[in-house]
Amino acid sequence: MTNPAHDTRNTAAARAVPEDITRVVIEFLTAALHRPVGPDDDYFALGLANSLFALELVTFVERTFRFTVEVEDLDVASFRTAGNITRLVLRKTGEAAPADLGDDRV
């Protein structure tokens, strides 16, 4: 079992502000989808993403923000928009999401 006092896996994400997390996610999405994506754009509903891309997105989130996406987190709503991904990262890294980030789950 990892000693929380020595666990640095979430350090970068825990110190990041929501806007920084969203920016990193949008940069990834824009590059991967080959078109600009906004924080509230539902790239699945727009037909830009499929189940194979969803796996790539989960891997990106895990590696970038250094946490494991658990089975209970594998709800497409958590990955539907950059804003939803930001909320997931904040929740998984122990940071509270600011009220202005709301919950866009569909």
Residue, then its C-alpha position, 0 to 999 in steps of 0.5 A: m500500500t502506498n503511503p499517502a505522504h510519499d505518494t506524488r502521483n497526483t501532485a501536478a493535477a492537485r496543484a493545477v487550477p481547473e482552467d489549466i486542466t481544461r486547457v491541457v485536455i482541449e489541446f489534446l482533443t484538438a490535436a487528436l480530433h484534427r479540429p478545434v474543440g471548446p470546453d463544452d463541445d460534445y465530440f461524441a454527439l458531434g460524431l467526432a469520437n467513437s469507442l476506440f477514441a474513448l479508450e485513447l482518451v481514458t489513457f491520456v487522462e490517466r497518464t497526464f493526470r496520474f491517476t487510475v480511471e476506475v470501472e465506476d468512472l467509465d461512464v461516457a458522460s465523464f468523458r463527453t466534454a473537456g469540462n466533464i473531464t476537468r471535473l473528473v480530474l478534480r474529483k479523482t485528485g481530491e480537489a473540489a470543482p468550483a461551482d462555476l464548472g457545474d455538471d454537464r452530464v447528459 
